[in-house]
Amino acid sequence: MQTERSATQPPRPTSPKLLYARPGIVVTAERFTVGRNSWPVAEITQVRTDRGPHDRLAIRAVAVSAAMIAAVGLLLGFTGGLHRLTAEAYLLLGAVGLVPLLLVLIGDRWRPPAHELWGRVRGTEVLLFSSDDERQFGQVSRALRRAREAARMGGWADPPAAEPWRPAR
């Protein structure tokens, strides 16, 4: 037996659905907020991910080491010192030639490029979010994707309540 009270549901709160919240980053069904920047989710289009630039210190270290190795090679070539080098010295020069490559690998491992989330807002391409933490970046981008899907489908609505099935007697 049902009473009148069981057929009615309490009113639902109208606050926006929170999809992600951390200090400085809030993603709701209506807004995407990072720091002081905030955009309506419905206005964000053409969302894409990218990697940021490499660390400047690593790039400078590679450039300086490559320039020094080239300068030593040129100096040995012009002074005629290459004719007097032993086989071990040539192997050492070859190993030193790998220093810039090692610096690139170490630099990318030590300070990897940031993950970036780009999108168009009112026709302008905007950097929406950037993080060097891959896990946080994935969570924020998934939350924004869910918010965009909800905005495209007309919002977050609960399915209509169905009456429980009861056999006819």
Secondary structure, 3 states (H helix, E strand, C coil): CCCHHHHCCCCCCCCCCEEEEECCEEEECCEEEECCEEEEHHHEEEEEEEECCCCHHHHHHHHHHHHHHHHHHHHHHHHCCCCCCCHHHHHHHHHHHCHHHHHHHHHHHHCCCCEEEEEEECCEEEEEEEECCHHHHHHHHHHHHHHHHHHHHCCCCCCCCCCCCCCCC
